[in-house]
């Protein structure tokens, strides 16, 4: 009877470690504004529900300190990979808005982003929090919880082994930050590239004209006009990226189960 209780406790512990590692690293749920007690409580509730649904008869755990420590590290690693991989999309959006704000001349109008713990311009903050709102509207947090619950069927407790395909996939997703940033910022980057060419021509033809004082208000006005015109496109793009994360998460789980 004692062995059964110890085994059930360890299974619940490992389930809790995987779920809590994911919740502490994903956007929104992992934000510092959410109290740690609330995250732990949510993790425990989900872990207990999962514990009641999984087949514990197929899980064999060698009850010794080294094995428990190693399995605990594996479960934490699974949760961290699942949760942190979503941050790459938000990093790409934040980087794109950083580039846009830089071209608009708003680099001095920086504010602190408490979710990413870094400073960004006001345009970046607007796009970043807009992406957070879209993430909540499309029930992205529900998809994350569903994915971590389903992961126990794909990757049983104690069966995960770090492999090269997973490392390659994480590197690819990290590199996609720059791709996402360029896709989002491209329309405005092209527009400002043409303005910079015009500035150079005017500076050469009319050197007595103060190009900076003329072009800076133009850049601000054009930037806000382009942002207003591109709002529907940005909403569709961000929604597509977040929805596509479900496929990426499935691919991550399949790669980890190899």
C-alpha positions as CSV (number, residue, x, y, z in Angstrom):
1,X,0.0,0.0,0.0
2,X,2.8,2.4,0.9
3,X,4.6,1.7,-2.5
4,X,1.3,2.5,-4.3
5,X,1.0,5.8,-2.5
6,X,4.6,6.7,-3.2
7,X,4.3,5.8,-6.9
8,X,1.1,7.9,-7.2
9,X,2.7,10.8,-5.5
10,X,5.7,10.7,-7.8
11,X,3.5,10.5,-10.9
12,X,1.6,13.5,-9.7
13,X,4.8,15.3,-9.0
14,X,6.2,14.7,-12.4
15,X,2.9,15.8,-14.1
16,X,3.0,18.9,-12.0
17,X,6.6,19.7,-12.9
18,X,5.9,19.5,-16.7
19,X,2.7,21.6,-16.5
20,X,4.2,24.3,-14.1
21,X,7.3,24.6,-16.2
22,X,5.2,25.4,-19.3
23,X,2.9,27.8,-17.4
24,X,5.8,29.8,-16.0
25,X,7.4,30.3,-19.4
26,X,4.5,31.0,-21.8
27,X,3.4,34.5,-22.6
28,X,0.3,35.9,-20.6
29,X,0.2,33.1,-18.1
30,X,3.9,33.4,-17.4
31,X,3.8,37.2,-17.0
32,X,5.3,38.5,-13.8
33,X,2.0,40.4,-13.2
34,X,0.4,37.0,-12.5
35,X,1.2,36.0,-8.9
36,X,3.4,32.9,-8.6
37,X,0.9,31.4,-6.1
38,X,-1.8,31.7,-8.8
39,X,0.5,29.9,-11.4
40,X,1.3,27.1,-8.9
41,X,-2.3,26.7,-8.0
42,X,-3.4,26.5,-11.7
43,X,-0.6,24.1,-12.4
44,X,-1.6,21.9,-9.5
45,X,-5.3,21.8,-10.5
46,X,-4.5,20.9,-14.1
47,X,-1.9,18.3,-12.9
48,X,-4.4,16.7,-10.6
49,X,-7.0,16.4,-13.4
50,X,-4.4,14.9,-15.7
51,X,-3.3,12.5,-13.0
52,X,-6.8,11.2,-12.7
53,X,-7.0,10.6,-16.5
54,X,-3.6,9.0,-17.4
55,X,-3.0,5.3,-17.2
56,X,-0.7,5.0,-14.2
57,X,-0.3,1.2,-14.7
58,X,2.1,1.7,-17.6
59,X,4.3,4.1,-15.7
60,X,7.2,2.4,-13.8
61,X,9.4,4.6,-11.6
62,X,12.5,3.4,-9.8
63,X,12.2,5.0,-6.3
64,X,15.6,6.4,-5.6
65,X,16.9,9.9,-5.3
66,X,19.0,10.0,-8.5
67,X,16.2,8.6,-10.7
68,X,13.6,11.0,-9.3
69,X,16.0,13.9,-9.9
70,X,16.7,12.9,-13.5
71,X,13.1,12.3,-14.3
72,X,12.1,15.6,-12.7
73,X,14.7,17.5,-14.9
74,X,13.3,15.8,-18.0
75,X,9.7,16.8,-17.2
76,X,10.8,20.4,-16.5
77,X,12.7,20.4,-19.8
78,X,9.6,19.3,-21.7
79,X,7.5,22.0,-20.2
80,X,10.1,24.7,-20.8
81,X,10.5,23.7,-24.5
82,X,6.7,23.7,-25.0
83,X,6.2,27.0,-23.3
84,X,9.2,29.0,-24.4
85,X,8.8,28.1,-28.1
86,X,5.7,30.3,-28.2
87,X,7.9,33.3,-27.2
88,X,9.7,33.2,-30.5
89,X,6.6,34.5,-32.2
90,X,6.2,37.4,-29.8
91,X,9.9,38.2,-30.0
92,X,9.5,38.4,-33.8
93,X,6.6,40.8,-33.4
94,X,8.4,42.9,-30.9
95,X,11.5,43.1,-33.1
96,X,9.5,44.1,-36.1
97,X,7.8,46.9,-34.2
98,X,11.2,48.0,-32.9
99,X,12.4,48.4,-36.5
100,X,9.3,50.3,-37.4
101,X,9.6,52.7,-34.5
102,X,13.3,53.2,-35.3
103,X,12.5,54.3,-38.9
104,X,9.7,56.5,-37.6
105,X,12.2,58.3,-35.3
106,X,10.5,57.2,-32.1
107,X,13.6,55.6,-30.5
108,X,13.7,58.2,-27.8
109,X,10.0,57.5,-26.9
110,X,10.8,54.2,-25.2
111,X,8.8,52.5,-22.5
112,X,9.4,49.4,-20.4
113,X,7.8,46.2,-21.5
114,X,7.2,44.3,-18.2
115,X,6.3,41.0,-20.0
116,X,9.7,40.8,-21.8
117,X,11.7,42.9,-19.3
118,X,13.1,45.2,-21.9
119,X,12.6,48.6,-23.4
120,X,10.8,49.2,-26.7
121,X,9.3,52.2,-28.5
122,X,5.7,53.0,-28.2
123,X,4.8,51.5,-31.6
124,X,6.4,48.3,-30.4
125,X,4.3,48.2,-27.3
126,X,1.1,48.8,-29.2
127,X,1.8,45.9,-31.6
128,X,3.0,43.6,-28.8
129,X,-0.1,44.1,-26.6
130,X,-2.3,43.8,-29.7
131,X,-0.7,40.4,-30.4
132,X,-1.4,39.5,-26.8
133,X,-5.1,40.4,-27.1
134,X,-5.3,38.4,-30.4
135,X,-3.7,35.5,-28.6
136,X,-6.4,35.6,-25.9
137,X,-9.3,36.2,-28.4
138,X,-8.4,33.1,-30.4
139,X,-8.2,31.1,-27.1
140,X,-4.5,30.5,-27.4
141,X,-4.2,29.8,-23.7
142,X,-6.7,27.0,-24.1
143,X,-4.7,25.4,-26.9
144,X,-1.6,25.5,-24.7
145,X,-3.3,23.7,-21.8
146,X,-4.8,21.2,-24.3
147,X,-1.3,20.6,-25.8
148,X,0.4,20.0,-22.5
149,X,-2.3,17.6,-21.4
150,X,-2.1,15.7,-24.7
151,X,1.7,15.6,-24.4
152,X,1.4,12.9,-21.7
153,X,0.0,10.6,-24.3
154,X,2.7,11.3,-26.8
155,X,5.7,11.6,-24.4
156,X,5.0,9.3,-21.3
157,X,6.6,10.3,-18.0
158,X,10.3,9.5,-18.0
159,X,10.5,8.6,-21.7
160,X,11.9,11.9,-23.1
161,X,15.5,11.9,-24.5
162,X,17.1,15.0,-26.0
163,X,17.8,14.4,-29.6
164,X,19.4,16.2,-32.6
165,X,16.1,16.7,-34.6
166,X,14.6,18.6,-31.6
167,X,17.7,20.8,-31.3
168,X,17.6,21.5,-35.1
169,X,13.9,22.4,-34.8
170,X,14.4,24.8,-31.9
171,X,17.3,26.5,-33.9
172,X,15.0,26.8,-36.9
173,X,12.2,28.4,-34.7
174,X,14.7,30.8,-33.2
175,X,15.9,31.8,-36.6
176,X,12.2,32.4,-37.6
177,X,12.2,35.5,-35.3
178,X,14.0,37.5,-38.0
179,X,11.7,36.1,-40.7
180,X,8.6,37.1,-38.8
181,X,10.1,40.5,-38.1
182,X,10.9,41.2,-41.8
183,X,7.4,40.0,-42.9
184,X,5.7,42.4,-40.5
185,X,8.0,45.4,-41.0
186,X,8.5,45.0,-44.8
187,X,5.8,47.4,-46.1
188,X,7.0,50.2,-43.9
189,X,10.7,49.4,-44.4
190,X,10.2,49.8,-48.2
191,X,8.3,53.1,-47.8
192,X,11.0,54.5,-45.6
193,X,13.8,53.3,-47.9
194,X,12.3,55.4,-50.6
195,X,12.1,58.4,-48.3
196,X,15.7,58.0,-47.4
197,X,16.6,57.9,-51.1
198,X,14.6,61.1,-51.6
199,X,16.4,62.7,-48.6
200,X,19.8,61.9,-50.1
201,X,18.8,63.4,-53.5
202,X,17.5,66.6,-51.9
203,X,20.6,66.9,-49.7
204,X,22.8,66.7,-52.8
205,X,20.7,68.9,-55.0
206,X,19.8,71.5,-52.4
207,X,22.5,71.4,-49.7
208,X,21.2,74.6,-48.0
209,X,17.9,72.8,-47.2
210,X,17.6,71.3,-43.7
211,X,16.4,67.9,-44.8
212,X,16.1,66.5,-41.3
213,X,13.7,69.1,-40.1
214,X,11.5,68.6,-43.2
215,X,11.6,64.8,-43.3
216,X,11.1,64.1,-39.7
217,X,7.4,65.3,-39.5
218,X,6.8,63.6,-42.8
219,X,8.2,60.3,-41.4
220,X,5.9,60.5,-38.4
221,X,2.8,61.3,-40.4
222,X,3.5,58.7,-43.0
223,X,4.3,56.1,-40.4
224,X,1.1,56.5,-38.5
225,X,-0.9,56.6,-41.8
226,X,0.8,53.3,-42.9
227,X,0.2,51.7,-39.5
228,X,-3.5,52.7,-39.7
229,X,-3.8,51.3,-43.2
230,X,-2.0,48.0,-42.3
231,X,-4.0,47.2,-39.2
232,X,-6.2,44.6,-40.9
233,X,-3.1,43.0,-42.5
234,X,-1.2,42.9,-39.2
235,X,-4.2,41.4,-37.4
236,X,-4.5,38.6,-40.0
237,X,-0.7,38.0,-40.0
238,X,-0.5,37.8,-36.2
239,X,-3.5,35.6,-36.1
240,X,-2.0,33.3,-38.7
241,X,1.3,33.1,-36.8
242,X,-0.4,32.2,-33.5
243,X,-2.7,29.6,-35.2
244,X,0.3,28.1,-36.9
245,X,1.9,27.6,-33.6
246,X,-0.5,24.7,-32.9
247,X,1.1,22.9,-35.9
248,X,4.6,23.8,-34.6
249,X,3.7,22.5,-31.1
250,X,2.5,19.2,-32.6
251,X,5.8,19.0,-34.5
252,X,7.8,19.6,-31.4
253,X,5.9,16.9,-29.5
254,X,6.5,14.4,-32.4
255,X,10.2,15.3,-32.5
256,X,10.5,14.8,-28.7
257,X,8.8,11.4,-28.9
258,X,11.3,10.1,-31.5
